[in-house]
């Protein structure tokens, strides 16, 4: 699981240091996860509740004693919109590789999800396309007319701890251009590229802003509008990244563990994005 953290970013509460009693084993997003969909009427089913320090309940999962506790982390991350977290039971950190039984989890045990990531506060003007316009201490970025195609607003990913970038759409006029968001290596083209998800060594989502084109290509995907919140998380230790829209995961990606990475968006014409602390995690 993630590196132990002593504070819950979603509510500022302090968590006592946890005792790591085993050698940490990384849960890889490349490995298939057992969904542990057992018959809840079975005699040996163990129901476990996952919650936040604030008391908010995220999920209740039914497992068998021999199941890996990594299933709990998967469910917690899904409930948190893909955000990385540590799971704590009492004073002990739960680690992938432990079984429910070896972790001393009994029926109706409660584990606490401690959100553990760096939340970006502003765009990085040094690596962002230079013709984009910044305001509000570089928290707001806007694409003016008549600039190069797919201009990118970027931030750097922390190699040691998961990084989360959340921005709210402040302006999004319908145009023939696209809004893309995601993760890429640090050689990502800042202009005249193909955007996140199509540019080489990038992973992300592309939204066409023409209604007809969007509906043809995204029959099950929400079309972004002003006020929507997009969050991107990059976890280099677990080689995974997620893109969420309004707190719901849109897509998840496996990324290489080596190299330096950036998170960001390429802006459509007259699009304006504002980095915010309105991550759904902070509303708990």
Backbone bond lengths (Angstrom), bond angles and torsions (degrees), N, CA, C in turn:
res aa  C-N    CA-C-N  psi(-1)  N-CA   C-N-CA  omega(-1)  CA-C   N-CA-C  phi
1 X - - - 1.459 - - 1.525 110.33 -
2 X 1.311 116.92 -172.44 1.442 121.00 -175.49 1.515 111.07 -71.98
3 X 1.329 115.83 168.04 1.445 121.49 177.62 1.516 110.37 -64.19
4 X 1.345 119.90 136.44 1.461 121.12 -179.08 1.511 111.82 -56.94
5 X 1.326 115.37 141.50 1.459 121.46 179.65 1.506 109.17 -130.78
6 X 1.327 117.75 147.72 1.445 120.56 -177.08 1.504 113.85 -99.83
7 X 1.331 118.22 1.13 1.460 119.11 179.10 1.499 110.07 -137.00
8 X 1.319 115.10 147.74 1.458 121.20 178.55 1.513 107.97 -95.04
9 X 1.321 116.99 115.34 1.458 120.17 -174.03 1.513 111.82 -69.37
10 X 1.339 116.29 -19.21 1.460 117.63 -175.28 1.511 112.17 -81.02
11 X 1.313 118.89 -20.17 1.451 117.65 -177.21 1.519 112.56 -145.65
12 X 1.345 118.36 1.98 1.447 121.01 173.84 1.499 114.52 76.90
13 X 1.326 119.02 2.01 1.452 121.12 -179.42 1.508 109.80 -73.12
14 X 1.324 117.13 152.88 1.446 121.97 -179.13 1.509 110.46 -98.95
15 X 1.325 115.25 137.15 1.451 121.45 179.61 1.512 108.18 -113.23
16 X 1.325 118.16 134.07 1.447 121.45 179.91 1.515 109.92 -61.50
17 X 1.352 118.38 145.33 1.455 120.65 177.39 1.515 109.84 -54.01
18 X 1.312 115.91 140.42 1.448 119.99 -176.28 1.507 110.52 -102.10
19 X 1.318 115.89 153.03 1.447 121.98 -178.58 1.511 108.98 -91.29
20 X 1.343 116.86 118.56 1.452 122.30 178.01 1.513 107.58 -92.49
21 X 1.314 116.85 103.14 1.454 121.00 -172.17 1.517 113.18 -94.31
22 X 1.316 117.45 -1.27 1.458 120.07 -179.99 1.503 109.56 -136.97
23 X 1.313 115.51 163.20 1.446 119.74 173.14 1.509 108.76 -69.90
24 X 1.335 116.80 129.07 1.458 120.71 -175.80 1.513 110.59 -63.46
25 X 1.319 114.42 138.75 1.451 120.97 174.89 1.505 107.85 -123.06
26 X 1.335 116.92 125.60 1.453 121.34 -173.96 1.516 110.69 -76.78
27 X 1.323 115.35 133.92 1.464 121.45 173.62 1.509 107.90 -86.56
28 X 1.299 117.74 112.86 1.462 122.10 -177.95 1.508 110.47 -88.31
29 X 1.336 115.28 135.46 1.465 119.03 177.47 1.522 110.69 -70.94
30 X 1.367 116.38 -9.28 1.451 118.64 178.10 1.524 112.06 -81.18
31 X 1.338 117.41 -14.10 1.445 121.07 -176.31 1.507 110.47 -88.82
32 X 1.320 118.06 140.04 1.472 119.68 177.28 1.507 110.13 -65.49
33 X 1.310 116.33 142.47 1.462 121.35 -177.43 1.519 109.22 -108.33
34 X 1.316 114.97 130.66 1.452 120.11 176.70 1.514 108.56 -73.43
35 X 1.318 117.27 119.95 1.459 120.01 -177.34 1.506 112.38 -75.60
36 X 1.328 117.35 -8.79 1.463 122.50 175.11 1.516 111.91 52.51
37 X 1.331 114.66 45.84 1.463 118.93 178.80 1.524 108.61 -87.09
38 X 1.337 116.23 78.70 1.449 121.99 -176.39 1.520 110.76 -94.94
39 X 1.304 114.45 163.66 1.453 121.16 174.73 1.522 108.30 -69.42
40 X 1.334 116.86 112.45 1.453 120.52 -175.63 1.525 112.31 -68.34
41 X 1.315 116.81 -9.05 1.458 119.41 177.33 1.529 111.87 -89.65
42 X 1.347 116.54 -5.51 1.458 119.89 179.47 1.519 109.93 -64.45
43 X 1.330 115.00 149.73 1.461 121.06 -173.47 1.516 112.54 -63.55
44 X 1.355 117.27 -37.12 1.460 119.62 -172.56 1.527 113.88 -99.10
45 X 1.322 118.93 14.05 1.464 120.66 177.64 1.526 110.32 -66.54
46 X 1.349 114.99 136.58 1.460 121.50 178.03 1.529 107.70 -115.54
47 X 1.326 116.00 117.40 1.466 120.14 177.20 1.527 109.26 -91.92
48 X 1.334 115.20 128.40 1.464 121.49 -176.34 1.520 108.93 -124.95
49 X 1.299 115.79 131.90 1.468 121.50 -179.46 1.522 109.43 -100.64
50 X 1.338 116.18 131.12 1.466 122.23 177.60 1.523 108.05 -106.03
51 X 1.329 117.19 128.16 1.459 120.48 -178.83 1.515 112.19 -140.85
52 X 1.317 116.22 176.53 1.455 123.61 175.42 1.521 109.62 -101.26
53 X 1.326 115.98 165.70 1.462 120.79 178.16 1.519 110.71 -58.80
54 X 1.332 116.31 -31.46 1.461 121.19 -179.18 1.519 112.78 -67.95
55 X 1.347 116.81 -13.10 1.457 121.26 -177.24 1.518 113.46 102.00
56 X 1.323 117.33 -10.39 1.456 120.58 179.49 1.523 109.90 -66.77
57 X 1.328 117.12 132.21 1.459 122.43 179.78 1.530 109.03 -89.07
58 X 1.343 116.10 128.94 1.458 121.44 179.58 1.523 112.52 -93.26
59 X 1.326 115.88 -42.64 1.463 119.08 -175.98 1.517 109.93 -165.66
60 X 1.332 115.20 159.77 1.459 122.03 171.46 1.521 106.95 -125.52
61 X 1.334 116.22 124.68 1.458 121.76 -172.14 1.521 109.74 -120.52
62 X 1.329 116.28 134.82 1.461 121.61 176.88 1.519 109.45 -100.35
63 X 1.340 117.12 121.19 1.456 122.73 -177.32 1.522 111.12 -128.55
64 X 1.315 115.26 168.40 1.451 122.49 171.72 1.531 108.47 -99.26
65 X 1.325 118.83 155.33 1.470 120.82 -177.92 1.529 113.60 -55.32
66 X 1.334 117.55 -31.45 1.458 120.08 -177.35 1.526 113.49 -86.00
67 X 1.324 118.46 -4.94 1.465 121.15 -178.53 1.520 111.84 -68.05
68 X 1.334 115.48 149.19 1.462 122.28 177.98 1.531 109.50 -75.71
69 X 1.328 116.57 136.88 1.475 119.96 179.54 1.520 111.40 -68.01
70 X 1.351 117.66 -9.94 1.467 120.15 176.19 1.524 111.17 -58.90
71 X 1.327 117.21 -26.23 1.468 120.70 177.00 1.525 110.16 -60.23
72 X 1.324 116.73 -36.24 1.465 120.51 179.67 1.522 111.18 -65.70
73 X 1.331 116.71 -39.63 1.464 119.22 178.74 1.522 110.44 -64.76
74 X 1.327 116.21 -40.69 1.461 119.81 178.55 1.519 110.97 -58.97
75 X 1.343 116.87 -44.65 1.459 120.89 179.50 1.526 111.55 -67.04
76 X 1.332 116.67 -38.20 1.464 120.27 179.29 1.518 110.62 -64.78
77 X 1.327 116.75 -44.75 1.458 120.03 -179.85 1.518 111.20 -64.55
78 X 1.333 116.63 -37.16 1.464 119.41 177.62 1.526 110.45 -63.35
79 X 1.322 116.31 -42.35 1.465 120.47 -179.82 1.520 111.87 -68.56
80 X 1.341 117.06 -25.22 1.459 122.18 -178.35 1.526 112.15 -96.22
81 X 1.316 117.20 16.67 1.462 119.60 177.96 1.507 113.61 70.39
82 X 1.338 117.09 24.42 1.455 121.28 177.85 1.512 114.56 95.15
83 X 1.325 118.30 -3.33 1.459 120.90 -177.07 1.526 111.69 -70.61
84 X 1.336 117.84 137.00 1.461 121.71 179.93 1.524 111.30 -65.89
85 X 1.313 115.90 152.46 1.465 119.79 178.95 1.519 110.01 -158.21
86 X 1.333 115.77 160.45 1.456 123.21 168.22 1.520 107.54 -102.50
87 X 1.332 116.66 149.70 1.452 121.28 175.36 1.522 109.10 -112.63
88 X 1.332 115.37 130.72 1.456 121.82 -176.36 1.523 109.19 -124.34
89 X 1.340 115.14 134.80 1.463 120.75 174.32 1.517 106.98 -123.24
90 X 1.323 116.29 112.63 1.466 120.14 -174.00 1.513 109.64 66.02
91 X 1.332 117.22 -118.22 1.467 121.29 178.35 1.520 111.29 -108.05
92 X 1.329 117.31 10.32 1.453 120.24 -175.16 1.525 112.45 -112.13
93 X 1.335 114.48 140.04 1.450 121.86 175.10 1.524 108.78 -83.20
94 X 1.329 117.27 129.67 1.451 121.50 177.06 1.522 109.46 -83.56
95 X 1.334 116.68 132.02 1.450 121.70 -175.94 1.521 110.52 -121.27
96 X 1.329 116.79 142.05 1.452 119.67 175.61 1.522 108.67 -59.37
97 X 1.315 115.94 141.00 1.458 120.86 -174.03 1.512 111.63 106.46
98 X 1.328 116.73 -23.87 1.456 120.74 174.47 1.522 109.95 -80.01
99 X 1.303 116.21 144.27 1.452 120.07 172.79 1.522 108.85 -90.01
100 X 1.321 115.75 164.61 1.461 120.68 176.44 1.524 110.04 -57.30
101 X 1.317 115.94 -41.79 1.470 120.31 -177.94 1.518 111.81 -68.01
102 X 1.362 118.06 -45.12 1.458 120.50 -178.19 1.520 112.03 -68.78
103 X 1.336 117.14 -23.05 1.463 121.08 177.52 1.525 112.03 -85.55
104 X 1.358 116.08 2.94 1.470 121.87 178.79 1.528 112.96 60.62
105 X 1.323 115.45 36.32 1.458 120.53 176.63 1.520 109.12 -90.65
106 X 1.305 115.64 121.48 1.457 121.16 -179.70 1.521 109.96 -107.18
107 X 1.324 116.03 172.65 1.454 120.10 -179.83 1.530 110.74 -57.95
108 X 1.344 115.79 130.26 1.473 125.25 -178.92 1.529 112.77 69.50
109 X 1.351 116.79 21.20 1.465 119.38 171.09 1.526 109.05 -65.12
110 X 1.328 115.93 152.24 1.461 120.56 177.02 1.515 109.81 -117.58
111 X 1.333 115.73 130.37 1.459 121.00 174.52 1.519 108.32 -113.88
112 X 1.329 115.00 149.04 1.464 121.05 -177.47 1.515 109.67 -105.35
113 X 1.333 116.30 129.58 1.462 122.20 175.19 1.526 108.65 -91.44
114 X 1.332 116.03 118.94 1.466 121.66 179.08 1.523 108.00 -105.86
115 X 1.308 116.51 109.23 1.462 121.39 -177.07 1.518 109.42 -66.33
116 X 1.312 116.19 132.27 1.455 120.74 -170.79 1.523 109.93 -136.84
117 X 1.324 116.55 91.52 1.458 119.36 178.25 1.525 110.57 -162.56
118 X 1.329 115.48 164.51 1.458 122.82 174.24 1.524 108.27 -91.31
119 X 1.322 116.66 126.05 1.463 121.24 178.66 1.527 108.47 -101.47
120 X 1.320 116.45 120.87 1.461 122.06 -177.20 1.523 110.18 -68.89
121 X 1.339 116.35 137.71 1.470 121.64 -177.38 1.526 113.87 -103.69
122 X 1.345 117.99 -21.07 1.466 119.80 -178.20 1.531 109.25 -157.53
123 X 1.319 115.38 159.23 1.458 120.67 175.14 1.524 109.67 -69.32
124 X 1.312 116.95 153.22 1.462 121.72 178.00 1.523 108.58 -97.56
125 X 1.331 116.17 101.84 1.464 120.59 -174.97 1.529 111.99 -67.78
126 X 1.339 117.79 -20.50 1.460 120.64 -178.46 1.529 112.20 -73.18
127 X 1.331 117.02 -27.57 1.471 119.13 -179.40 1.527 112.07 -111.22
128 X 1.334 117.36 -3.88 1.468 122.37 178.11 1.527 109.75 -83.09
129 X 1.333 116.89 153.47 1.461 120.84 177.39 1.522 109.63 -56.90
130 X 1.324 115.42 128.92 1.466 121.47 -167.24 1.528 115.17 -66.95
131 X 1.327 119.37 -20.36 1.467 120.21 -177.30 1.529 113.33 -90.84
132 X 1.310 117.62 -0.85 1.459 119.21 172.77 1.522 109.18 -74.49
133 X 1.320 116.82 152.17 1.475 121.93 -175.22 1.526 110.60 -103.55
134 X 1.338 116.14 132.39 1.462 122.18 -179.79 1.521 111.28 -110.00
135 X 1.329 114.90 152.65 1.468 121.11 172.93 1.523 108.25 -154.00
136 X 1.343 115.66 173.95 1.463 121.78 177.81 1.525 111.51 53.14
137 X 1.347 115.51 55.72 1.468 121.86 178.78 1.526 112.11 55.32
138 X 1.326 115.52 39.77 1.462 123.86 176.87 1.533 113.47 65.65
139 X 1.327 116.37 20.25 1.460 119.31 173.33 1.526 111.19 -84.43
140 X 1.323 116.57 -26.13 1.469 121.94 -178.42 1.521 109.39 -110.31
141 X 1.340 116.11 134.30 1.459 120.91 177.15 1.532 108.29 -128.94
142 X 1.322 115.52 143.71 1.472 121.68 -179.04 1.514 109.71 -135.63
143 X 1.326 115.72 142.58 1.463 120.55 174.13 1.518 109.37 -98.24
144 X 1.340 117.94 114.61 1.465 119.27 176.23 1.528 110.14 -77.64
145 X 1.321 115.75 172.05 1.467 120.33 177.93 1.518 109.90 -71.31
146 X 1.330 114.32 159.61 1.462 122.45 172.36 1.523 113.36 60.91
147 X 1.337 116.18 43.84 1.463 119.84 170.55 1.524 108.02 -117.60
148 X 1.317 116.15 171.92 1.457 121.87 -175.85 1.523 111.82 -60.59
149 X 1.317 116.58 156.02 1.461 121.79 -178.39 1.526 111.31 -66.03
150 X 1.329 114.94 143.42 1.467 123.15 177.35 1.532 113.49 50.24
151 X 1.333 117.36 54.87 1.468 119.26 176.33 1.527 110.02 -70.86
152 X 1.330 115.98 136.81 1.461 120.55 -170.98 1.526 112.59 -107.06
153 X 1.341 115.24 133.37 1.475 122.91 168.88 1.522 106.08 -102.18
154 X 1.333 117.53 125.66 1.455 120.89 -167.95 1.523 113.10 -131.93
155 X 1.337 114.91 158.55 1.466 124.18 168.06 1.521 106.66 -137.94
156 X 1.322 116.68 158.46 1.457 120.98 -179.03 1.521 110.94 -89.32
157 X 1.321 116.59 142.77 1.462 121.70 175.40 1.522 109.66 -84.82
158 X 1.321 116.09 138.00 1.454 121.82 176.07 1.531 108.25 -76.78
159 X 1.342 118.96 126.27 1.471 120.07 -177.91 1.515 113.79 -73.92
160 X 1.339 117.75 -17.37 1.462 121.39 -173.14 1.521 113.97 -101.79
161 X 1.327 117.65 -20.29 1.452 120.54 -176.36 1.522 108.60 -143.61
162 X 1.328 118.84 143.68 1.465 120.19 -179.88 1.535 111.99 -54.92
163 X 1.320 115.43 140.57 1.466 122.04 -177.59 1.517 109.93 -114.85
164 X 1.330 116.57 133.58 1.461 121.69 178.72 1.527 110.46 -121.82
165 X 1.317 115.31 129.29 1.461 123.14 175.26 1.517 107.70 -116.58
166 X 1.347 116.93 120.77 1.464 121.88 176.39 1.521 109.15 -120.01
167 X 1.317 116.40 130.86 1.462 118.78 176.08 1.531 109.31 -139.53
168 X 1.320 113.45 147.44 1.457 120.67 179.37 1.529 109.13 -104.91
169 X 1.342 115.65 140.62 1.461 120.74 -179.77 1.529 108.97 -79.34
170 X 1.325 116.67 118.63 1.463 121.81 -179.41 1.526 112.02 -99.18
171 X 1.318 116.80 -28.43 1.470 121.14 176.95 1.519 107.76 -150.27
172 X 1.343 116.62 137.36 1.456 120.77 -177.44 1.530 109.38 -155.01
173 X 1.334 117.53 71.61 1.464 119.87 -179.74 1.524 110.88 -65.50
174 X 1.338 117.85 145.70 1.467 120.27 176.00 1.529 110.08 -68.00
175 X 1.323 116.81 123.52 1.464 122.07 -179.95 1.527 108.54 -143.65
176 X 1.312 114.98 178.96 1.468 119.88 176.49 1.529 111.22 -84.82
177 X 1.292 117.40 -1.54 1.461 121.33 179.04 1.527 109.79 -89.57
178 X 1.345 116.80 175.61 1.454 121.72 -175.41 1.526 111.54 -123.67
179 X 1.339 114.07 155.27 1.465 122.11 169.37 1.524 106.39 -106.35
180 X 1.328 117.00 126.09 1.465 119.89 176.39 1.522 108.61 -126.85
181 X 1.327 116.46 154.00 1.463 121.30 -178.56 1.520 109.03 -148.40
182 X 1.336 116.71 142.91 1.451 118.66 178.57 1.513 114.07 165.50
183 X 1.331 114.51 -151.36 1.465 123.78 -175.31 1.520 108.21 -128.59
184 X 1.347 116.49 148.10 1.466 120.48 178.36 1.524 109.24 -154.23
185 X 1.333 116.38 164.73 1.461 117.08 172.06 1.525 108.77 -72.27
186 X 1.332 115.91 169.69 1.469 118.37 -170.96 1.531 113.67 -75.58
187 X 1.332 117.89 4.49 1.459 121.02 173.90 1.534 111.44 -96.94
188 X 1.317 115.58 10.85 1.473 121.05 179.69 1.532 110.42 -55.82
189 X 1.329 116.33 135.28 1.469 120.74 -178.40 1.523 109.56 -72.24
190 X 1.320 115.84 124.23 1.471 121.38 -177.03 1.520 112.56 -81.27
191 X 1.324 118.18 -13.46 1.458 121.40 176.03 1.531 108.67 -159.09
192 X 1.329 115.65 157.74 1.459 122.50 -176.48 1.529 112.49 55.93
193 X 1.328 116.45 26.84 1.458 120.56 174.84 1.519 110.60 -99.37
194 X 1.320 115.74 -165.93 1.465 120.72 -178.70 1.518 112.38 -103.42
195 X 1.332 116.95 -2.46 1.461 120.24 -179.30 1.513 112.17 86.62
196 X 1.341 115.02 168.37 1.461 120.98 -179.10 1.526 110.38 -63.92
197 X 1.317 115.66 136.92 1.446 121.10 179.32 1.513 114.01 95.92
198 X 1.331 117.53 -22.13 1.470 121.06 178.64 1.518 111.98 -119.97
199 X 1.313 117.07 -30.58 1.460 120.28 175.02 1.530 108.89 -66.04
200 X 1.327 116.36 145.80 1.464 120.51 -178.88 1.529 110.76 -58.63
201 X 1.327 116.15 140.82 1.472 123.14 -179.62 1.526 111.98 57.69
202 X 1.319 115.23 43.12 1.465 120.75 174.06 1.521 108.65 -138.14
203 X 1.330 114.99 155.37 1.463 121.88 -178.09 1.521 107.24 -139.44
204 X 1.311 117.39 127.43 1.453 118.09 -178.53 1.513 113.27 175.38
205 X 1.324 114.44 -165.88 1.457 123.76 -175.30 1.526 109.39 -120.05
206 X 1.334 116.20 142.69 1.461 121.59 175.93 1.516 109.31 -120.83
207 X 1.327 115.69 131.58 1.457 121.50 177.73 1.527 109.51 -118.04
208 X 1.326 116.72 122.46 1.452 120.83 172.33 1.524 107.97 -80.00
209 X 1.320 116.61 136.77 1.467 120.14 -175.26 1.523 113.22 -95.68
210 X 1.331 116.90 -1.85 1.457 119.31 170.72 1.516 108.28 -85.38
211 X 1.301 118.32 125.59 1.457 121.96 -171.98 1.526 112.36 -54.99
212 X 1.337 117.02 -46.72 1.457 119.77 -176.09 1.525 110.59 -65.35
213 X 1.337 117.00 -42.92 1.465 120.82 -179.65 1.516 110.58 -66.91
214 X 1.328 116.20 -37.83 1.469 119.69 179.33 1.516 110.93 -64.15
215 X 1.313 117.05 -47.24 1.457 120.58 -176.78 1.530 111.41 -65.19
216 X 1.320 117.37 -31.68 1.458 120.45 179.71 1.527 111.59 -71.38
217 X 1.333 116.89 -34.26 1.464 120.96 -174.61 1.521 113.27 -96.82
218 X 1.329 118.55 -16.81 1.459 121.63 -172.30 1.528 110.58 -134.25
219 X 1.304 115.94 65.73 1.460 119.33 -173.60 1.521 112.97 -64.32
220 X 1.343 117.70 -22.65 1.462 119.93 -178.12 1.533 112.43 -119.80
221 X 1.307 117.80 10.62 1.453 120.92 -175.07 1.527 111.05 -111.67
222 X 1.316 115.32 136.38 1.463 121.06 179.58 1.527 110.45 -66.10
223 X 1.306 116.58 134.34 1.464 121.13 176.51 1.525 108.72 -83.27
224 X 1.346 118.40 121.47 1.466 120.16 -177.07 1.527 111.91 -60.13
225 X 1.322 114.71 145.24 1.461 121.60 177.19 1.515 107.98 -136.64
226 X 1.323 116.08 169.02 1.465 120.96 177.66 1.527 109.70 -58.02
227 X 1.317 115.68 133.28 1.457 121.49 -179.18 1.511 113.68 100.77
228 X 1.343 117.78 -16.84 1.461 120.40 179.49 1.525 110.85 -67.66
229 X 1.335 114.78 152.13 1.464 122.18 -179.70 1.520 109.28 -113.70
230 X 1.323 116.16 123.21 1.461 122.23 176.91 1.519 108.50 -111.77
231 X 1.336 116.59 129.56 1.464 121.80 177.94 1.524 109.12 -124.35
232 X 1.325 114.76 135.40 1.463 122.38 177.92 1.521 107.91 -121.79
233 X 1.320 116.71 129.38 1.455 121.25 177.21 1.517 108.99 -121.97
234 X 1.342 116.39 133.73 1.454 122.95 178.62 1.521 108.71 -122.99
235 X 1.320 117.12 117.62 1.461 123.13 -179.66 1.525 107.73 -116.02
236 X 1.341 116.78 96.17 1.455 120.69 -175.91 1.518 112.32 -73.02
237 X 1.325 117.38 -25.79 1.459 119.99 178.98 1.527 110.89 -69.23
238 X 1.323 116.21 -33.39 1.469 120.44 179.45 1.515 112.04 -104.20
239 X 1.323 115.77 5.79 1.471 123.65 176.60 1.529 112.39 52.03
240 X 1.326 115.93 47.03 1.462 118.95 178.82 1.523 110.67 -141.49
241 X 1.309 115.40 156.74 1.462 121.88 177.07 1.522 108.18 -142.68
242 X 1.335 115.91 151.30 1.459 120.99 177.64 1.523 109.95 -134.37
243 X 1.322 115.31 151.44 1.467 122.23 170.69 1.518 106.79 -123.47
244 X 1.330 116.40 127.05 1.463 119.95 178.55 1.522 109.82 -123.44
245 X 1.323 115.05 151.98 1.459 122.47 178.52 1.518 107.97 -125.57
246 X 1.326 115.81 117.66 1.469 121.70 -178.79 1.529 112.03 54.79
247 X 1.342 115.08 40.54 1.461 120.87 174.39 1.511 115.46 85.49
248 X 1.343 118.02 -0.78 1.459 120.80 179.57 1.528 109.49 -114.86
249 X 1.337 116.08 131.84 1.458 120.46 -178.24 1.525 110.01 -64.04
250 X 1.334 115.58 126.75 1.459 121.70 176.17 1.525 109.99 -90.06
251 X 1.342 115.47 -40.55 1.459 119.28 179.66 1.523 109.60 -161.01
252 X 1.347 115.36 156.89 1.457 122.98 176.80 1.522 108.04 -127.68
253 X 1.346 116.49 147.34 1.453 121.01 -174.64 1.522 110.49 -136.40
254 X 1.328 116.30 146.60 1.453 122.41 169.14 1.520 108.26 -94.43
255 X 1.334 116.90 131.96 1.460 120.93 -178.29 1.526 109.30 -126.04
256 X 1.337 117.80 153.40 1.467 120.10 177.79 1.529 111.34 -62.94
257 X 1.320 116.27 151.48 1.468 120.24 -177.22 1.518 112.74 -83.64
258 X 1.320 117.11 -19.64 1.465 120.25 -176.08 1.524 111.04 -96.32
259 X 1.333 115.51 150.37 1.450 121.15 176.43 1.514 113.34 102.80
260 X 1.313 115.57 175.06 1.462 122.89 178.33 1.525 108.83 -104.64
261 X 1.335 115.67 147.40 1.454 120.04 -172.60 1.527 112.11 -132.01
262 X 1.336 114.41 159.16 1.464 121.90 175.75 1.523 108.53 -128.93
263 X 1.325 115.81 153.87 1.458 122.88 172.09 1.517 106.77 -117.28
264 X 1.319 116.97 153.34 1.450 117.07 177.07 1.508 114.38 166.90
265 X 1.327 113.54 -159.12 1.460 121.33 -177.82 1.518 108.87 -146.16
266 X 1.335 116.22 150.78 1.454 119.98 166.02 1.520 106.74 -105.31
267 X 1.327 115.96 134.66 1.462 121.36 -168.40 1.519 112.52 -97.59
268 X 1.312 115.17 140.77 1.455 121.19 170.89 1.528 108.54 -78.78
269 X 1.320 116.95 168.04 1.462 121.15 -177.30 1.529 111.83 -59.85
270 X 1.349 116.26 129.96 1.470 124.65 179.86 1.533 113.00 65.29
271 X 1.316 116.76 13.38 1.468 120.49 175.25 1.530 109.49 -72.84
272 X 1.334 116.03 142.81 1.460 121.54 177.41 1.534 108.76 -132.20
273 X 1.326 116.07 128.44 1.462 122.38 -177.93 1.520 110.01 -123.89
274 X 1.317 116.06 140.31 1.462 120.96 -178.07 1.521 110.32 -125.66
275 X 1.329 116.64 117.47 1.460 120.32 175.45 1.524 108.34 -63.98
276 X 1.326 115.80 136.26 1.453 120.30 -172.52 1.510 111.14 -140.66
277 X 1.318 115.29 160.69 1.472 121.15 173.28 1.518 110.04 -98.40
278 X 1.333 116.78 16.66 1.466 121.50 -179.87 1.514 112.29 -81.33
279 X 1.319 117.19 26.95 1.456 121.31 172.97 1.529 107.02 -53.60
280 X 1.343 118.89 133.21 1.450 120.47 178.94 1.532 113.85 -50.70
281 X 1.341 116.60 -26.90 1.455 120.07 178.58 1.526 111.63 -62.98
282 X 1.328 115.87 -30.84 1.450 119.77 -176.58 1.519 112.23 -81.58
283 X 1.324 116.61 -2.72 1.459 120.47 -179.47 1.524 112.37 -97.07
284 X 1.354 116.53 1.79 1.443 119.49 -175.42 1.525 111.63 -77.27
